[in-house]
Amino acid sequence: MMIKSFFFCNNFLGLNEQTIWQRLCMKLSPNLYEFNFDRIKSILHSVSRINHFHFAFTNKLVKCILTQSVIDSRSLTQILLDLKALQYLHSNVFNCLVNKHITSATKVDFFDAIMLLHLASHVRVRDLSFINKIIDVIESNGVFEKIMFDTGLVSSVIRSLASLDISHPIFDKFVKSSASLLYKFNPQELSNIAFSIIMQSNSRQMPLHEFIKTESFEIFVMLCKMCHKNLHKMVHIEINQLRTVGWYLFPKQTKSNDDTIQLFSQELNELKDFFNETMQVKLDFKPNPSKLQRTVTKLIGELGLDFAEEYPLGPYLIDLVLPKHRIAIEVNGFSHFYDQTILHTSKTRLKYSIVQRMGWKIAEINHHQWKNINRTDRLRILQRTLKPLLAYN
């Protein structure tokens, strides 16, 4: 009776009252291990559609799912998407489920493969063994052509590969083929692909004078022109991506008038008006300082240095800066690194490139260096990090 009430509330009444949902979850929780897999999957999907969810209940659902010996790729994809909707998808859950159930590329549908690649980029899991299986699916007979019928899938593959820093020929193949879909992409897809091309170019450490000679750059220019036409339809995050691209191409260095930079600017001149227009759009992103950042701020103050917090620099709000010395202090939590590595994500590396192109130096404070050490050691690390940069001025 209780399980029927659960689905009735979700599917017919559309109830979103936190108290009612919590009571239903608490009633169902003791019996979860008695339900079959299809029922567990249905309950999770229902829970993912509401604004309130019971953490302990969701945790128990995941434990039930982890005990399953066999899960097909479609069910696995739906489960992971539901967990993402609940903001419960973590790398440990993703790795456990994927490594257990995605053992062969032949058992994965191409749609599921693309969704799994997207989810891997979401949790920053750069598992090359898993990613190669996904690429094998995409490169199998007839699959690439099927993907090209769906602009959303094309955009997703390009963005995911760039986010995971996968320098594989399949990325360039999708970028080149995207030219035929130019008028079919929606504004979000246009912004994502343009941003991904720049992110990948930066990850490959390709100099700008080489990048502008590539076929990818020609397609990038066409994408930007389409973005210009659709700018009024874009939301803030999409406009900010384009603004970031603009700062990457036109860093507006204040310390020098580099002839090479001026030459590049002439070749890119047709894009300048567009990127200047993105700068005029007022974007509202509220700062969200972490506990680690607040700790670093206190220590900087103890060193007697003049600093500023959440300092606007190009398209970014920098955690901390020493303006007189043009030093940007980046406090890097888990999200700046690929899962279980100390390798910066391609998005973080792009940020560093832009800040450095603007003539600033970067001092990094990384979470893995600061955990499990005392205040004195933290202060010593901070001094050691800043000393060579301060001496450089």
C-alpha positions as CSV (number, residue, x, y, z in Angstrom):
1,M,0.0,0.0,0.0
2,M,2.8,2.4,0.9
3,I,4.6,1.9,-2.4
4,K,1.4,2.6,-4.3
5,S,1.0,5.8,-2.3
6,F,4.5,6.8,-3.2
7,F,4.0,6.6,-6.9
8,F,0.5,8.1,-6.7
9,C,1.9,11.2,-5.0
10,N,4.6,11.5,-7.5
11,N,2.9,10.7,-10.8
12,F,-0.7,12.0,-10.2
13,L,-0.8,14.5,-7.4
14,G,2.7,15.9,-8.1
15,L,3.1,16.6,-4.4
16,N,6.2,18.5,-3.5
17,E,5.6,18.9,0.2
18,Q,8.8,18.0,2.1
19,T,7.0,16.6,5.2
20,I,4.8,14.2,3.1
21,W,7.8,12.9,1.1
22,Q,9.9,12.4,4.2
23,R,7.2,10.4,5.8
24,L,6.8,8.2,2.7
25,C,10.5,7.7,2.5
26,M,10.8,6.7,6.2
27,K,7.9,4.2,5.8
28,L,9.5,2.6,2.7
29,S,13.1,2.6,3.9
30,P,12.9,-0.6,6.1
31,N,11.6,-2.6,3.2
32,L,13.8,-1.5,0.4
33,Y,16.0,-4.6,0.3
34,E,12.8,-6.7,-0.3
35,F,12.0,-4.9,-3.5
36,N,13.3,-6.1,-6.9
37,F,15.6,-4.1,-9.0
38,D,12.9,-2.6,-11.3
39,R,11.0,-1.3,-8.3
40,I,14.1,0.2,-6.8
41,K,14.9,1.9,-10.1
42,S,11.4,3.3,-10.3
43,I,11.5,4.6,-6.8
44,L,14.9,6.4,-7.5
45,H,13.5,7.9,-10.6
46,S,10.4,9.2,-8.8
47,V,12.6,10.7,-6.0
48,S,14.8,12.4,-8.6
49,R,11.8,14.4,-9.9
50,I,11.1,16.3,-6.7
51,N,12.8,19.2,-5.1
52,H,13.1,17.6,-1.7
53,F,14.8,14.3,-1.0
54,H,15.7,12.3,2.0
55,F,19.5,11.8,2.1
56,A,19.5,8.6,4.2
57,F,16.7,7.1,2.0
58,T,18.7,7.9,-1.2
59,N,21.8,6.5,0.3
60,K,20.0,3.3,1.1
61,L,18.6,3.2,-2.5
62,V,22.2,3.4,-3.8
63,K,23.3,0.6,-1.5
64,C,20.5,-1.6,-2.9
65,I,21.7,-0.7,-6.5
66,L,25.3,-1.5,-5.7
67,T,24.4,-5.0,-4.7
68,Q,23.0,-5.8,-8.1
69,S,25.0,-8.4,-10.0
70,V,23.9,-7.3,-13.5
71,I,22.7,-3.9,-14.7
72,D,22.2,-3.2,-18.4
73,S,23.6,0.0,-19.9
74,R,20.3,1.7,-20.3
75,S,19.3,1.1,-16.7
76,L,22.7,2.2,-15.5
77,T,22.6,5.4,-17.5
78,Q,19.1,6.3,-16.1
79,I,20.3,5.5,-12.5
80,L,23.3,7.8,-12.9
81,L,21.2,10.6,-14.5
82,D,18.8,10.4,-11.6
83,L,21.6,10.5,-9.0
84,K,22.9,13.6,-10.9
85,A,19.5,15.2,-10.7
86,L,19.6,14.6,-6.9
87,Q,23.1,16.1,-6.7
88,Y,24.1,12.8,-5.2
89,L,26.4,11.5,-8.1
90,H,29.9,11.3,-6.8
91,S,33.0,9.8,-8.4
92,N,33.1,6.8,-6.0
93,V,29.5,5.8,-6.9
94,F,30.2,6.4,-10.6
95,N,33.4,4.4,-10.7
96,C,31.9,1.5,-8.7
97,L,28.9,1.1,-11.0
98,V,30.7,1.7,-14.3
99,N,33.7,-0.5,-13.6
100,K,31.4,-3.3,-12.5
101,H,28.8,-3.2,-15.3
102,I,30.6,-1.6,-18.3
103,T,33.0,-4.4,-19.1
104,S,32.8,-4.4,-22.8
105,A,32.0,-1.8,-25.5
106,T,29.9,-4.3,-27.4
107,K,27.3,-4.3,-24.6
108,V,26.8,-0.5,-24.6
109,D,24.3,1.4,-26.7
110,F,25.7,4.5,-28.4
111,F,23.2,6.8,-26.7
112,D,24.1,5.4,-23.3
113,A,27.8,5.6,-24.2
114,I,27.5,9.4,-24.8
115,M,25.5,9.9,-21.6
116,L,28.1,8.0,-19.6
117,L,30.8,10.1,-21.2
118,H,28.9,13.2,-20.2
119,L,28.5,12.0,-16.6
120,A,32.2,11.1,-16.4
121,S,33.1,14.7,-17.3
122,H,30.5,15.9,-14.7
123,V,32.3,14.0,-11.9
124,R,35.8,14.6,-13.5
125,V,36.6,10.9,-13.8
126,R,39.4,10.7,-16.4
127,D,39.6,7.0,-16.5
128,L,41.3,6.3,-19.9
129,S,40.2,2.6,-19.8
130,F,36.6,3.5,-19.5
131,I,36.9,6.4,-22.0
132,N,38.5,4.2,-24.6
133,K,35.5,1.8,-24.4
134,I,33.2,4.7,-25.0
135,I,35.3,5.8,-28.0
136,D,35.2,2.3,-29.3
137,V,31.4,2.4,-29.3
138,I,31.4,5.8,-31.1
139,E,33.8,4.5,-33.7
140,S,31.9,1.2,-34.4
141,N,30.1,0.7,-37.7
142,G,27.5,3.3,-38.5
143,V,27.4,4.9,-35.0
144,F,29.2,8.2,-35.9
145,E,26.6,8.8,-38.6
146,K,23.7,8.1,-36.2
147,I,25.2,10.6,-33.7
148,M,25.4,13.3,-36.4
149,F,21.6,13.2,-36.7
150,D,21.3,14.7,-33.2
151,T,22.9,18.1,-32.5
152,G,22.6,17.5,-28.7
153,L,24.7,14.3,-28.9
154,V,27.3,16.0,-31.1
155,S,27.6,18.9,-28.7
156,S,27.8,16.6,-25.7
157,V,30.6,14.5,-27.1
158,I,32.7,17.5,-28.1
159,R,32.2,19.1,-24.7
160,S,32.9,16.0,-22.7
161,L,36.1,15.1,-24.6
162,A,37.4,18.6,-24.2
163,S,36.4,18.7,-20.5
164,L,38.3,15.4,-19.9
165,D,41.3,16.6,-22.0
166,I,41.0,13.6,-24.4
167,S,43.2,14.5,-27.4
168,H,41.8,11.8,-29.7
169,P,41.2,12.2,-33.5
170,I,37.5,11.6,-32.8
171,F,37.3,15.1,-31.2
172,D,38.6,16.7,-34.4
173,K,36.3,14.6,-36.5
174,F,33.3,15.7,-34.6
175,V,34.4,19.4,-34.7
176,K,34.9,19.2,-38.5
177,S,31.6,17.5,-39.0
178,S,29.8,20.0,-36.9
179,A,30.1,22.5,-39.7
180,S,27.2,20.7,-41.5
181,L,25.0,21.3,-38.5
182,L,25.8,24.9,-38.0
183,Y,22.2,26.2,-38.5
184,K,20.7,23.4,-36.5
185,F,22.5,23.9,-33.2
186,N,20.6,25.7,-30.5
187,P,22.3,28.6,-28.6
188,Q,23.5,26.4,-25.7
189,E,25.1,23.9,-28.1
190,L,26.8,26.7,-30.1
191,S,28.3,28.2,-27.0
192,N,29.4,24.8,-25.7
193,I,31.2,23.8,-28.9
194,A,33.0,27.2,-29.3
195,F,34.2,27.0,-25.7
196,S,35.3,23.4,-26.1
197,I,37.4,24.1,-29.2
198,I,39.3,26.8,-27.3
199,M,39.6,24.6,-24.2
200,Q,41.0,21.8,-26.2
201,S,43.4,24.1,-28.2
202,N,44.7,25.4,-24.9
203,S,45.1,21.9,-23.5
204,R,47.2,20.9,-26.5
205,Q,49.3,24.0,-25.8
206,M,48.8,25.1,-29.4
207,P,50.2,28.6,-30.0
208,L,47.6,31.1,-31.3
209,H,49.4,31.6,-34.6
210,E,49.1,27.9,-35.3
211,F,45.6,27.6,-34.1
212,I,44.3,30.3,-36.5
213,K,45.7,28.2,-39.5
214,T,43.7,25.1,-38.6
215,E,40.3,23.9,-40.0
216,S,39.0,23.9,-36.4
217,F,39.6,27.7,-36.2
218,E,37.6,28.2,-39.4
219,I,34.7,26.3,-37.9
220,F,35.2,28.2,-34.6
221,V,34.8,31.5,-36.5
222,M,31.5,30.2,-38.1
223,L,30.3,29.1,-34.7
224,C,31.0,32.5,-33.2
225,K,29.1,34.2,-36.0
226,M,26.1,32.0,-35.2
227,C,26.5,32.7,-31.5
228,H,26.4,36.4,-32.3
229,K,23.1,36.0,-34.0
230,N,21.7,34.0,-31.1
231,L,23.3,36.1,-28.2
232,H,19.9,37.4,-27.1
233,K,18.7,33.9,-26.6
234,M,21.5,32.8,-24.3
235,V,21.5,32.5,-20.6
236,H,24.3,33.9,-18.4
237,I,26.5,30.8,-18.2
238,E,26.5,30.5,-22.0
239,I,27.4,34.2,-22.4
240,N,30.1,33.8,-19.8
241,Q,31.7,31.0,-21.8
242,L,31.9,33.2,-24.8
243,R,33.3,36.0,-22.8
244,T,36.0,33.6,-21.6
245,V,36.8,32.7,-25.2
246,G,37.1,36.4,-26.0
247,W,39.5,37.0,-23.2
248,Y,41.6,34.0,-24.3
249,L,41.9,35.4,-27.9
250,F,42.2,39.1,-26.9
251,P,43.9,39.2,-23.5
252,K,44.3,43.0,-23.5
253,Q,47.8,43.0,-22.0
254,T,48.5,46.2,-20.2
255,K,52.3,45.8,-19.7
256,S,53.4,45.6,-23.3
257,N,52.3,46.1,-26.9
258,D,53.4,42.8,-28.3
259,D,53.5,43.1,-32.1
260,T,52.7,39.4,-32.4
261,I,49.5,39.9,-30.3
262,Q,48.6,42.8,-32.5
263,L,49.1,40.6,-35.6
264,F,46.8,38.0,-34.1
265,S,44.2,40.6,-33.3
266,Q,44.2,41.8,-36.9
267,E,43.5,38.2,-38.2
268,L,40.8,37.8,-35.6
269,N,39.4,41.3,-36.1
270,E,36.0,40.1,-37.4
271,L,35.3,38.5,-34.0
272,K,36.2,41.5,-31.9
273,D,32.9,43.3,-32.1
274,F,31.1,40.1,-31.1
275,F,33.3,39.5,-28.0
276,N,33.0,43.2,-27.1
277,E,29.3,42.8,-27.2
278,T,29.4,39.9,-24.8
279,M,31.4,42.1,-22.4
280,Q,28.4,44.6,-22.3
281,V,26.0,42.0,-21.0
282,K,25.6,42.3,-17.2
283,L,26.2,38.9,-15.5
284,D,25.5,38.2,-11.9
285,F,27.6,35.5,-10.3
286,K,27.6,35.5,-6.5
287,P,31.0,34.7,-4.8
288,N,31.0,31.5,-2.8
289,P,34.2,31.4,-0.8
290,S,35.2,28.0,0.5
291,K,36.4,27.2,4.1
292,L,39.9,26.7,2.7
293,Q,39.8,30.1,1.0
294,R,38.8,31.8,4.2
295,T,41.7,30.1,6.0
296,V,44.1,31.4,3.4
297,T,42.7,34.9,3.6
298,K,43.4,35.0,7.4
299,L,47.0,33.8,6.8
300,I,47.6,36.4,4.1
301,G,46.5,39.0,6.5
302,E,49.0,37.8,9.1
303,L,51.8,38.2,6.6
304,G,51.0,41.9,6.3
305,L,50.4,41.9,2.6
306,D,47.8,44.1,0.9
307,F,45.3,41.9,-0.7
308,A,41.8,41.9,-2.3
309,E,39.2,39.1,-2.3
310,E,37.0,38.0,-5.2
311,Y,38.9,40.3,-7.5
312,P,37.4,40.8,-11.0
313,L,40.1,39.8,-13.6
314,G,39.0,39.2,-17.2
315,P,36.0,36.8,-17.1
316,Y,36.8,35.6,-13.6
317,L,36.5,36.5,-9.9
318,I,39.9,35.6,-8.5
319,D,39.9,34.2,-5.0
320,L,42.6,36.5,-3.7
321,V,45.0,38.9,-5.4
322,L,48.0,41.0,-4.4
323,P,47.3,43.9,-6.7
324,K,50.5,45.8,-6.3
325,H,52.5,42.7,-7.3
326,R,50.0,41.4,-9.9
327,I,49.8,38.1,-8.2
328,A,46.6,36.0,-8.4
329,I,46.2,33.5,-5.6
330,E,44.1,30.5,-6.6
331,V,42.7,28.4,-3.8
332,N,42.1,25.0,-5.5
333,G,39.6,22.6,-4.1
334,F,38.6,19.1,-5.5
335,S,36.8,20.6,-8.4
336,H,40.0,22.0,-10.0
337,F,41.5,18.5,-10.4
338,Y,40.5,15.3,-12.1
339,D,39.2,12.7,-9.7
340,Q,41.9,11.0,-7.7
341,T,44.7,12.9,-9.4
342,I,46.7,16.2,-8.9
343,L,46.2,17.0,-12.6
344,H,44.3,20.3,-13.2
345,T,41.1,20.0,-15.3
346,S,41.2,21.6,-18.8
347,K,38.9,24.3,-17.6
348,T,41.3,25.3,-14.8
349,R,44.2,25.3,-17.2
350,L,42.3,27.6,-19.5
351,K,41.7,30.0,-16.6
352,Y,45.4,30.0,-15.8
353,S,46.3,30.7,-19.4
354,I,44.0,33.7,-19.6
355,V,45.2,35.1,-16.3
356,Q,48.9,34.8,-17.3
357,R,48.2,36.2,-20.8
358,M,46.9,39.3,-19.0
359,G,50.3,39.7,-17.3
360,W,49.5,38.3,-13.9
361,K,51.4,35.6,-12.0
362,I,49.6,32.7,-10.3
363,A,50.2,31.3,-6.9
364,E,48.5,28.0,-6.2
365,I,47.1,26.8,-2.8
366,N,45.9,23.2,-3.4
367,H,43.7,21.2,-1.1
368,H,45.9,18.1,-1.2
369,Q,48.9,20.1,0.1
370,W,47.0,21.6,3.0
371,K,45.1,18.7,4.4
372,N,46.3,17.1,7.6
373,I,48.9,19.8,8.4
374,N,48.9,22.4,11.2
375,R,48.6,26.1,11.0
376,T,52.4,26.7,11.2
377,D,53.1,24.4,8.2
378,R,50.3,26.1,6.2
379,L,51.9,29.5,6.9
380,R,55.3,28.1,5.8
381,I,53.8,26.7,2.6
382,L,52.1,30.0,1.8
383,Q,55.4,32.0,2.4
384,R,57.3,29.5,0.2
385,T,54.8,29.8,-2.6
386,L,54.7,33.6,-2.6
387,K,58.3,34.4,-2.0
388,P,59.7,33.8,-5.5
389,L,56.7,35.6,-7.1
390,L,57.2,38.7,-4.8
391,A,60.9,38.7,-5.5
392,Y,60.2,38.6,-9.3
393,N,58.7,42.1,-9.2
